Amino acid sequence: MTETGMLNREIVAELAKMGHTDRVLIADAGLAIPNSTKVIDISLDVNVPTTVDVLKVLLKHFSVEKIIISKATIDVSPSRYKEYLSLFDENMPCEIVEHSYLRDTLTREVKFAIRTGDFTANSNIILVSAGGPRWYCECQA
């Protein structure tokens, strides 16, 4: 029985399948996610857990090279946007896209989505997988 690290076996299994540049979506409770996208629903109650709760745990176990956020997050929930950015190095690339593009296109392209109980409007973030700091490079370009 797993007692340390990330405990959700479905999330762990999906993360293990990911490679460099693959994407995972952490979604609020209301985002329309297509039936064709694998969804792991961990919502329990209003705001339990939040997307930030999930993001903080994922970042302990998952390397990120870029984040993608909807412009609607900045417009409607600017504090959440700032909270997201505070969890990353200041040099982390952040792509801002129209909400309709995130909802209608990017939700179909992610490897999987984690649906939370977050009721903060437009609290959706896509993480682009990186080759993390464990990779050895003989020569630096």
N, C-alpha and C positions, 0 to 999 in steps of 0.2 A: 504494500500500500504506500502510495506517495505521500510524504508528510512534509516535504520541503520544496521550495521553488514554486512554480506555477502549478496549481492543483487541478485546473479544469482540463481533463484529458482530451476533450475534443479540440480545444484551442492549441494545446501542446502538439497534438498530432498534425494539425493543419500548418502550424508554424514550421514543423520539421520538414514539411514538403516544399517549403518555399526556397527559392533561389534568389540570386542577386537581381535586383530591379523588380521582383514580384511585388504585388501590392496587397495590403490588407486594409479594410475599412472598419473603423470604430464608429458606430452609428447611434444617434439618439433614438428615442422610442418611436418617433413618428416618421422616420425616413422611409419612403417607398423603395423597397429593395426587390428587384425582379425575382420571380420564382426560379430562374435559371442560375442564380447566384447562391452558393452555399451560405447559409446563415446559422450562426451559433447564437441562440437567444439566451442571454443571461439576465434579462430583466426580472426583477423581483417585486418592485413597488415603484411608486413615483420617486425618481432620482436615486434609485438603488439598483445597481450601481450607476454612477455617472460615467460619462466618457472619460473624464479626467482620472477617475479611480482606475479604470481599465488601462488607460494609457500609461500611468505611473508603473503599474505592474509589468506591462509588456516591455517597457523600456529597460527593465532589469535583465531581460532575457533575449532581446531582439535588437539588432543593429539597424539604424535608419539612416538613409542618405538624403532623403528629401521628404517633405510633407506636402500634402495637397489639401487645401481648405477652400470652401465656398466663399465667395464675396458676401453672401448673405450672412455668414457668421460674423464678419467684420461689421456689417451694417446693422444687424439685429441684436447680436450678442457680443459686443466688442470686449467685454471683460473676459468672456470665455476664450476669445481669440488670443488675448494677451496671456491668459493662463496657459494655453497650449504652447505659445512661443517661449514662455518662461521655463518650460521643461526641456528645452533643447539649447545647444550651444548657439551663440548669437550668429554664427556663420552657417547655420542649417538653412539650406535652400527651402523656400516656402513658395509653392505655386498657388496662385489665387485664380480660381475658375468661377464661371457663372454657376449658380445653384442648379439650373436646369441641366447643364453639362455634367455636373457631378451626379445628379439624380438619374438622368436618362442614359448616360453613356458610361461614366466611370464605375458605377455600381455593377455594370455588366462585365467589366474588365478585371475587377479584383479577384484574387484567388479565393477569398472568403470574406465574410462580414461578421462582426460581433455586434449584435443588437443589445443595447443597454436600456436601462429604465430612465435615462436622462430626459427631462422635460425642459431643458434649456433650449430654446429655439435654435435650429440650425447648428447643433453641436455634433458635427460630423467631421471626421478627419481621416485622411488616407495616408498610410505610412508606406514608403517605398523602401524595400529591403536593401540593405547594404552588405558589402563584405566588411565585416567589423574589424576591430583592432587586433584580433587574433591572427589575421593573415600575415604571413611572412613575405616580404618582398626583398629579394637579393639586392636589387638596384632601385633607387628612387628616381623617378623620371623628373 
